[in-house]
Amino acid sequence: MSKVIYNGAMKKAGTGVVPTTNRAFLFGDGVFESIRIIDGKPCFLDNHLNRLKMGLDALYIDIPEDFSLEKLEQEILEVIEANGIDQG
């Protein structure tokens, strides 16, 4: 069973509920990065995180005060481990 981190908590994929007041629903915008995994490690993660930040800035998407790239990096590593991803 695939796992995701939703609002800071590890959950089974498909169990999170995104509220209809979410910006993506209201405006149809958002940013994402696809990250290559080799030997269980994300490739060029700093570059991905920096691009993600630039994308958020370009769309004027406010970043929550409790968000940090360091926290996101840790959550990415946790999801990779929880799902046993070695290559992808």
N, CA, C and O atoms as CSV, one atom per row, in Angstrom:
chain,resi,resn,atom,element,x,y,z
A,1,MET,N,N,0.840,-1.175,0.000
A,1,MET,CA,C,0.000,0.000,0.000
A,1,MET,C,C,0.891,1.246,0.000
A,1,MET,O,O,1.754,1.392,0.865
A,2,SER,N,N,0.688,2.119,-0.943
A,2,SER,CA,C,1.475,3.346,-1.041
A,2,SER,C,C,1.150,4.291,0.105
A,2,SER,O,O,0.022,4.343,0.594
A,3,LYS,N,N,2.163,5.034,0.520
A,3,LYS,CA,C,1.996,6.006,1.598
A,3,LYS,C,C,2.354,7.395,1.086
A,3,LYS,O,O,3.178,7.551,0.184
A,4,VAL,N,N,1.716,8.401,1.682
A,4,VAL,CA,C,1.971,9.805,1.364
A,4,VAL,C,C,2.043,10.578,2.675
A,4,VAL,O,O,1.595,10.100,3.717
A,5,ILE,N,N,2.609,11.771,2.608
A,5,ILE,CA,C,2.521,12.669,3.757
A,5,ILE,C,C,1.497,13.729,3.390
A,5,ILE,O,O,1.635,14.437,2.393
A,6,TYR,N,N,0.460,13.819,4.227
A,6,TYR,CA,C,-0.623,14.777,4.008
A,6,TYR,C,C,-0.762,15.630,5.263
A,6,TYR,O,O,-1.049,15.118,6.345
A,7,ASN,N,N,-0.556,16.930,5.109
A,7,ASN,CA,C,-0.600,17.856,6.250
A,7,ASN,C,C,0.316,17.395,7.383
A,7,ASN,O,O,-0.049,17.464,8.557
A,8,GLY,N,N,1.510,16.926,7.018
A,8,GLY,CA,C,2.523,16.567,7.992
A,8,GLY,C,C,2.405,15.179,8.595
A,8,GLY,O,O,3.223,14.808,9.437
A,9,ALA,N,N,1.404,14.399,8.187
A,9,ALA,CA,C,1.219,13.060,8.757
A,9,ALA,C,C,1.287,12.004,7.662
A,9,ALA,O,O,0.725,12.181,6.581
A,10,MET,N,N,1.979,10.904,7.948
A,10,MET,CA,C,2.060,9.784,7.011
A,10,MET,C,C,0.707,9.076,6.981
A,10,MET,O,O,0.157,8.718,8.022
A,11,LYS,N,N,0.177,8.880,5.765
A,11,LYS,CA,C,-1.128,8.232,5.583
A,11,LYS,C,C,-1.066,7.285,4.401
A,11,LYS,O,O,-0.165,7.372,3.567
A,12,LYS,N,N,-2.045,6.369,4.336
A,12,LYS,CA,C,-2.192,5.537,3.142
A,12,LYS,C,C,-2.624,6.439,1.995
A,12,LYS,O,O,-3.448,7.334,2.180
A,13,ALA,N,N,-2.071,6.204,0.817
A,13,ALA,CA,C,-2.454,6.991,-0.355
A,13,ALA,C,C,-3.954,6.863,-0.574
A,13,ALA,O,O,-4.518,5.777,-0.439
A,14,GLY,N,N,-4.592,7.968,-0.911
A,14,GLY,CA,C,-6.018,7.963,-1.193
A,14,GLY,C,C,-6.902,8.232,0.003
A,14,GLY,O,O,-8.124,8.274,-0.141
A,15,THR,N,N,-6.320,8.417,1.195
A,15,THR,CA,C,-7.151,8.637,2.380
A,15,THR,C,C,-7.247,10.108,2.764
A,15,THR,O,O,-8.087,10.464,3.590
A,16,GLY,N,N,-6.418,10.968,2.195
A,16,GLY,CA,C,-6.476,12.392,2.507
A,16,GLY,C,C,-7.635,13.061,1.789
A,16,GLY,O,O,-8.058,12.621,0.720
A,17,VAL,N,N,-8.138,14.117,2.382
A,17,VAL,CA,C,-9.223,14.878,1.768
A,17,VAL,C,C,-8.742,16.309,1.581
A,17,VAL,O,O,-8.350,16.973,2.540
A,18,VAL,N,N,-8.775,16.775,0.343
A,18,VAL,CA,C,-8.378,18.151,0.051
A,18,VAL,C,C,-9.644,19.002,0.080
A,18,VAL,O,O,-10.581,18.728,-0.670
A,19,PRO,N,N,-9.693,20.030,0.933
A,19,PRO,CA,C,-10.901,20.845,1.018
A,19,PRO,C,C,-11.165,21.626,-0.273
A,19,PRO,O,O,-10.237,21.989,-0.996
A,20,THR,N,N,-12.434,21.872,-0.541
A,20,THR,CA,C,-12.797,22.612,-1.760
A,20,THR,C,C,-12.386,24.071,-1.685
A,20,THR,O,O,-12.467,24.788,-2.683
A,21,THR,N,N,-11.945,24.521,-0.514
A,21,THR,CA,C,-11.424,25.884,-0.387
A,21,THR,C,C,-9.938,25.950,-0.715
A,21,THR,O,O,-9.342,27.026,-0.691
A,22,ASN,N,N,-9.341,24.807,-1.019
A,22,ASN,CA,C,-7.930,24.745,-1.395
A,22,ASN,C,C,-7.686,25.588,-2.638
A,22,ASN,O,O,-8.496,25.590,-3.565
A,23,ARG,N,N,-6.579,26.297,-2.653
A,23,ARG,CA,C,-6.252,27.192,-3.762
A,23,ARG,C,C,-6.284,26.489,-5.116
A,23,ARG,O,O,-6.745,27.069,-6.100
A,24,ALA,N,N,-5.801,25.252,-5.179
A,24,ALA,CA,C,-5.785,24.517,-6.452
A,24,ALA,C,C,-7.201,24.342,-7.002
A,24,ALA,O,O,-7.411,24.420,-8.213
A,25,PHE,N,N,-8.167,24.108,-6.121
A,25,PHE,CA,C,-9.558,23.997,-6.562
A,25,PHE,C,C,-10.115,25.351,-6.984
A,25,PHE,O,O,-10.833,25.458,-7.978
A,26,LEU,N,N,-9.775,26.382,-6.217
A,26,LEU,CA,C,-10.339,27.706,-6.491
A,26,LEU,C,C,-9.771,28.343,-7.749
A,26,LEU,O,O,-10.504,28.974,-8.511
A,27,PHE,N,N,-8.461,28.182,-7.975
A,27,PHE,CA,C,-7.797,28.884,-9.074
A,27,PHE,C,C,-7.236,27.962,-10.154
A,27,PHE,O,O,-6.836,28.429,-11.220
A,28,GLY,N,N,-7.206,26.666,-9.886
A,28,GLY,CA,C,-6.676,25.727,-10.878
A,28,GLY,C,C,-5.184,25.860,-11.098
A,28,GLY,O,O,-4.685,25.534,-12.175
A,29,ASP,N,N,-4.460,26.338,-10.087
A,29,ASP,CA,C,-3.012,26.482,-10.242
A,29,ASP,C,C,-2.279,25.596,-9.234
A,29,ASP,O,O,-2.887,25.020,-8.332
A,30,GLY,N,N,-0.998,25.505,-9.403
A,30,GLY,CA,C,-0.161,24.723,-8.506
A,30,GLY,C,C,1.188,24.474,-9.148
A,30,GLY,O,O,1.375,24.741,-10.335
A,31,VAL,N,N,2.123,23.968,-8.374
A,31,VAL,CA,C,3.447,23.620,-8.883
A,31,VAL,C,C,3.783,22.207,-8.419
A,31,VAL,O,O,3.295,21.743,-7.388
A,32,PHE,N,N,4.625,21.532,-9.198
A,32,PHE,CA,C,5.066,20.202,-8.796
A,32,PHE,C,C,6.432,19.940,-9.407
A,32,PHE,O,O,6.840,20.604,-10.360
A,33,GLU,N,N,7.117,18.985,-8.858
A,33,GLU,CA,C,8.403,18.515,-9.359
A,33,GLU,C,C,8.356,16.998,-9.409
A,33,GLU,O,O,7.819,16.365,-8.500
A,34,SER,N,N,8.906,16.413,-10.450
A,34,SER,CA,C,9.107,14.966,-10.536
A,34,SER,C,C,10.567,14.698,-10.213
A,34,SER,O,O,11.460,15.282,-10.828
A,35,ILE,N,N,10.811,13.826,-9.261
A,35,ILE,CA,C,12.166,13.617,-8.752
A,35,ILE,C,C,12.601,12.179,-9.005
A,35,ILE,O,O,11.923,11.236,-8.597
A,36,ARG,N,N,13.717,12.021,-9.668
A,36,ARG,CA,C,14.295,10.705,-9.951
A,36,ARG,C,C,14.898,10.138,-8.675
A,36,ARG,O,O,15.584,10.845,-7.937
A,37,ILE,N,N,14.638,8.858,-8.418
A,37,ILE,CA,C,15.195,8.156,-7.261
A,37,ILE,C,C,16.139,7.075,-7.771
A,37,ILE,O,O,15.756,6.248,-8.598
A,38,ILE,N,N,17.371,7.084,-7.276
A,38,ILE,CA,C,18.362,6.057,-7.609
A,38,ILE,C,C,18.960,5.551,-6.300
A,38,ILE,O,O,19.417,6.336,-5.469
A,39,ASP,N,N,18.950,4.235,-6.129
A,39,ASP,CA,C,19.461,3.609,-4.902
A,39,ASP,C,C,18.813,4.212,-3.653
A,39,ASP,O,O,19.474,4.416,-2.635
A,40,GLY,N,N,17.510,4.494,-3.748
A,40,GLY,CA,C,16.771,5.014,-2.606
A,40,GLY,C,C,17.020,6.468,-2.273
A,40,GLY,O,O,16.564,6.957,-1.239
A,41,LYS,N,N,17.743,7.171,-3.143
A,41,LYS,CA,C,18.079,8.569,-2.868
A,41,LYS,C,C,17.557,9.471,-3.986
A,41,LYS,O,O,17.685,9.136,-5.164
A,42,PRO,N,N,16.969,10.617,-3.619
A,42,PRO,CA,C,16.493,11.550,-4.637
A,42,PRO,C,C,17.669,12.250,-5.319
A,42,PRO,O,O,18.611,12.688,-4.659
A,43,CYS,N,N,17.602,12.346,-6.631
A,43,CYS,CA,C,18.671,12.981,-7.405
A,43,CYS,C,C,18.439,14.490,-7.496
A,43,CYS,O,O,17.324,14.943,-7.751
A,44,PHE,N,N,19.492,15.245,-7.288
A,44,PHE,CA,C,19.467,16.704,-7.466
A,44,PHE,C,C,18.349,17.359,-6.652
A,44,PHE,O,O,17.680,18.274,-7.134
A,45,LEU,N,N,18.150,16.892,-5.425
A,45,LEU,CA,C,17.028,17.359,-4.617
A,45,LEU,C,C,17.092,18.862,-4.363
A,45,LEU,O,O,16.059,19.532,-4.406
A,46,ASP,N,N,18.269,19.404,-4.100
A,46,ASP,CA,C,18.380,20.855,-3.873
A,46,ASP,C,C,17.874,21.642,-5.076
A,46,ASP,O,O,17.185,22.649,-4.914
A,47,ASN,N,N,18.213,21.188,-6.282
A,47,ASN,CA,C,17.743,21.870,-7.495
A,47,ASN,C,C,16.221,21.811,-7.587
A,47,ASN,O,O,15.576,22.806,-7.919
A,48,HIS,N,N,15.647,20.642,-7.291
A,48,HIS,CA,C,14.188,20.487,-7.329
A,48,HIS,C,C,13.512,21.417,-6.320
A,48,HIS,O,O,12.524,22.079,-6.640
A,49,LEU,N,N,14.049,21.461,-5.110
A,49,LEU,CA,C,13.452,22.297,-4.071
A,49,LEU,C,C,13.550,23.775,-4.427
A,49,LEU,O,O,12.610,24.535,-4.192
A,50,ASN,N,N,14.678,24.186,-4.991
A,50,ASN,CA,C,14.830,25.586,-5.398
A,50,ASN,C,C,13.859,25.944,-6.514
A,50,ASN,O,O,13.279,27.031,-6.501
A,51,ARG,N,N,13.670,25.042,-7.487
A,51,ARG,CA,C,12.701,25.295,-8.562
A,51,ARG,C,C,11.281,25.363,-8.017
A,51,ARG,O,O,10.476,26.184,-8.456
A,52,LEU,N,N,10.982,24.499,-7.064
A,52,LEU,CA,C,9.669,24.513,-6.437
A,52,LEU,C,C,9.410,25.870,-5.782
A,52,LEU,O,O,8.340,26.455,-5.951
A,53,LYS,N,N,10.385,26.358,-5.043
A,53,LYS,CA,C,10.264,27.677,-4.387
A,53,LYS,C,C,10.079,28.773,-5.420
A,53,LYS,O,O,9.242,29.656,-5.233
A,54,MET,N,N,10.842,28.737,-6.508
A,54,MET,CA,C,10.698,29.752,-7.559
A,54,MET,C,C,9.315,29.685,-8.199
A,54,MET,O,O,8.729,30.721,-8.511
A,55,GLY,N,N,8.788,28.478,-8.397
A,55,GLY,CA,C,7.453,28.322,-8.962
A,55,GLY,C,C,6.376,28.903,-8.056
A,55,GLY,O,O,5.451,29.567,-8.526
A,56,LEU,N,N,6.498,28.651,-6.756
A,56,LEU,CA,C,5.550,29.218,-5.799
A,56,LEU,C,C,5.606,30.737,-5.820
A,56,LEU,O,O,4.573,31.407,-5.806
A,57,ASP,N,N,6.819,31.276,-5.853
A,57,ASP,CA,C,6.990,32.732,-5.914
A,57,ASP,C,C,6.399,33.305,-7.198
A,57,ASP,O,O,5.739,34.343,-7.166
A,58,ALA,N,N,6.631,32.641,-8.322
A,58,ALA,CA,C,6.150,33.137,-9.619
A,58,ALA,C,C,4.626,33.188,-9.668
A,58,ALA,O,O,4.055,34.061,-10.323
A,59,LEU,N,N,3.963,32.253,-8.976
A,59,LEU,CA,C,2.496,32.219,-8.967
A,59,LEU,C,C,1.904,32.998,-7.787
A,59,LEU,O,O,0.690,33.006,-7.583
A,60,TYR,N,N,2.781,33.651,-7.015
A,60,TYR,CA,C,2.342,34.408,-5.835
A,60,TYR,C,C,1.551,33.528,-4.869
A,60,TYR,O,O,0.564,33.963,-4.274
A,61,ILE,N,N,2.000,32.294,-4.727
A,61,ILE,CA,C,1.377,31.384,-3.768
A,61,ILE,C,C,2.060,31.590,-2.424
A,61,ILE,O,O,3.267,31.389,-2.286
A,62,ASP,N,N,1.271,31.991,-1.439
A,62,ASP,CA,C,1.814,32.217,-0.106
A,62,ASP,C,C,2.273,30.900,0.501
A,62,ASP,O,O,1.582,29.885,0.424
A,63,ILE,N,N,3.437,30.940,1.097
A,63,ILE,CA,C,4.001,29.761,1.742
A,63,ILE,C,C,3.665,29.843,3.231
A,63,ILE,O,O,3.960,30.855,3.868
A,64,PRO,N,N,3.054,28.798,3.800
A,64,PRO,CA,C,2.722,28.832,5.233
A,64,PRO,C,C,3.972,29.066,6.078
A,64,PRO,O,O,5.069,28.639,5.719
A,65,GLU,N,N,3.787,29.745,7.198
A,65,GLU,CA,C,4.919,30.068,8.068
A,65,GLU,C,C,5.624,28.829,8.598
A,65,GLU,O,O,6.830,28.864,8.845
A,66,ASP,N,N,4.892,27.735,8.777
A,66,ASP,CA,C,5.508,26.528,9.326
A,66,ASP,C,C,6.145,25.648,8.252
A,66,ASP,O,O,6.611,24.548,8.549
A,67,PHE,N,N,6.169,26.127,7.002
A,67,PHE,CA,C,6.779,25.387,5.894
A,67,PHE,C,C,8.245,25.780,5.754
A,67,PHE,O,O,8.604,26.948,5.905
A,68,SER,N,N,9.075,24.802,5.467
A,68,SER,CA,C,10.475,25.080,5.135
A,68,SER,C,C,10.939,24.041,4.123
A,68,SER,O,O,10.433,22.919,4.087
A,69,LEU,N,N,11.903,24.428,3.309
A,69,LEU,CA,C,12.453,23.480,2.344
A,69,LEU,C,C,13.136,22.324,3.057
A,69,LEU,O,O,13.137,21.198,2.561
A,70,GLU,N,N,13.717,22.600,4.224
A,70,GLU,CA,C,14.367,21.549,4.999
A,70,GLU,C,C,13.338,20.525,5.480
A,70,GLU,O,O,13.588,19.320,5.440
A,71,LYS,N,N,12.180,21.010,5.934
A,71,LYS,CA,C,11.107,20.109,6.383
A,71,LYS,C,C,10.590,19.282,5.206
A,71,LYS,O,O,10.362,18.080,5.341
A,72,LEU,N,N,10.404,19.926,4.056
A,72,LEU,CA,C,9.944,19.205,2.870
A,72,LEU,C,C,10.952,18.142,2.459
A,72,LEU,O,O,10.572,17.027,2.103
A,73,GLU,N,N,12.238,18.485,2.507
A,73,GLU,CA,C,13.279,17.509,2.166
A,73,GLU,C,C,13.179,16.288,3.076
A,73,GLU,O,O,13.263,15.154,2.605
A,74,GLN,N,N,13.002,16.515,4.377
A,74,GLN,CA,C,12.887,15.406,5.324
A,74,GLN,C,C,11.658,14.554,5.017
A,74,GLN,O,O,11.718,13.327,5.090
A,75,GLU,N,N,10.543,15.202,4.673
A,75,GLU,CA,C,9.319,14.460,4.355
A,75,GLU,C,C,9.480,13.648,3.071
A,75,GLU,O,O,8.961,12.536,2.976
A,76,ILE,N,N,10.185,14.185,2.094
A,76,ILE,CA,C,10.451,13.439,0.853
A,76,ILE,C,C,11.237,12.174,1.174
A,76,ILE,O,O,10.916,11.096,0.675
A,77,LEU,N,N,12.263,12.307,2.005
A,77,LEU,CA,C,13.075,11.149,2.383
A,77,LEU,C,C,12.241,10.119,3.152
A,77,LEU,O,O,12.411,8.916,2.958
A,78,GLU,N,N,11.342,10.587,4.022
A,78,GLU,CA,C,10.473,9.682,4.779
A,78,GLU,C,C,9.533,8.908,3.853
A,78,GLU,O,O,9.322,7.711,4.045
A,79,VAL,N,N,8.971,9.584,2.855
A,79,VAL,CA,C,8.049,8.925,1.926
A,79,VAL,C,C,8.784,7.887,1.082
A,79,VAL,O,O,8.262,6.801,0.832
A,80,ILE,N,N,9.992,8.224,0.646
A,80,ILE,CA,C,10.795,7.272,-0.127
A,80,ILE,C,C,11.026,6.011,0.702
A,80,ILE,O,O,10.845,4.896,0.214
A,81,GLU,N,N,11.427,6.197,1.958
A,81,GLU,CA,C,11.700,5.053,2.835
A,81,GLU,C,C,10.422,4.268,3.148
A,81,GLU,O,O,10.422,3.038,3.091
A,82,ALA,N,N,9.342,4.966,3.474
A,82,ALA,CA,C,8.086,4.298,3.843
A,82,ALA,C,C,7.532,3.451,2.701
A,82,ALA,O,O,6.889,2.427,2.935
A,83,ASN,N,N,7.781,3.878,1.469
A,83,ASN,CA,C,7.290,3.143,0.307
A,83,ASN,C,C,8.318,2.157,-0.244
A,83,ASN,O,O,8.048,1.458,-1.220
A,84,GLY,N,N,9.494,2.102,0.381
A,84,GLY,CA,C,10.524,1.168,-0.064
A,84,GLY,C,C,10.968,1.417,-1.495
A,84,GLY,O,O,11.250,0.478,-2.240
A,85,ILE,N,N,11.029,2.687,-1.876
A,85,ILE,CA,C,11.402,3.021,-3.255
A,85,ILE,C,C,12.920,2.970,-3.388
A,85,ILE,O,O,13.639,3.662,-2.667
A,86,ASP,N,N,13.392,2.156,-4.302
A,86,ASP,CA,C,14.820,2.062,-4.578
A,86,ASP,C,C,15.156,2.755,-5.893
A,86,ASP,O,O,16.175,3.437,-6.006
A,87,GLN,N,N,14.305,2.577,-6.867
A,87,GLN,CA,C,14.490,3.185,-8.194
A,87,GLN,C,C,13.156,3.782,-8.634
A,87,GLN,O,O,12.099,3.199,-8.393
A,88,GLY,N,N,13.210,4.915,-9.264
A,88,GLY,CA,C,11.953,5.470,-9.779
A,88,GLY,C,C,12.083,6.878,-10.266
A,88,GLY,O,O,11.103,7.466,-10.725
